[in-house]
């Protein structure tokens, strides 16, 4: 009878160990999923910042390309009302 109870107890312990391992694996998966979501959010925020910066730089370059070249060009624009 003693050997039979040891086998039952060991089976129970095996099931308990498997259950604990499964719970641990699920918790690790959820933590990793959360971390991946946070990283994706930070990457999206960096991308938005880069797009805003790039847009501002592009507008500055366009404004610089459209500037008057010299004083005569500036005077002509002011007379024509295009400045």
N, C-alpha and C positions, 0 to 999 in steps of 0.2 A: 504494500500500500504506500510505503514511503517513497518509492521510486516513481510511482504514478503521480503523486502530488507534486514532486519536483518537476516532472515534465509539464504538468499543467501550469505550474507557477512560471516556468521558463517560457511557455507559450504566451502566457499573459504578459510577461515582461517583454517578450519580443514584440507583441502587438503594441504595447505601450511605447516601446522605443521607436517603432515604425511610425506611430501616431505623432510622437514628439518630433521626429525627423521631418515628417510631412508638414507639420505646423511651422517648423523652423524654415523649411524651404519656401513655403508660401509667404511668410513674413519677409524673408530676404528678397523674394521676387517683388513684393509690393514696395519695399524700400528702394530697390533698384529702379523700379518704374517711376517712383516719385522723383528720384534724383535725375533720371533722364528727362522727365517733364520740366524740371527746373532748368536744366541745361538748355533745353529747346526754347524755353521762354526767354532766357538770357540771350541766346543767339538771335532770336527774333527781334529783341529790343536793340541789340547791336546793329542788326541789319537796317532797322528803321532809322537809327541815328546816322548810319553811313549814308543812307538814301537822302536824308534831310541835308546833311553836309554836302554831299555831291550836288544836290539841286542848288544850294546856295552858291557853291563854287561855279557851277555852270552859268548861273545868272550873272555873277560878277564877270566872268569871262566874256559873256555876250555883251554886257554893258561896256566893258573895256574895248571890245572890237568895234562898237558903234560910237565911240567917243570922237570928238573933233580932233583932227590931226595937228592943226596949228591954229594960230590966232585968226587967220583969214577964214578958215573953215568955221571957226566958232562965230565970228562976226556974221558970216553968211547964214548960219543956222539961226542966229538970234533975229536977223532981219526977216528971214522966211517964217519964223514962228515954229520951227521944227525942234527946238531945243526943249 
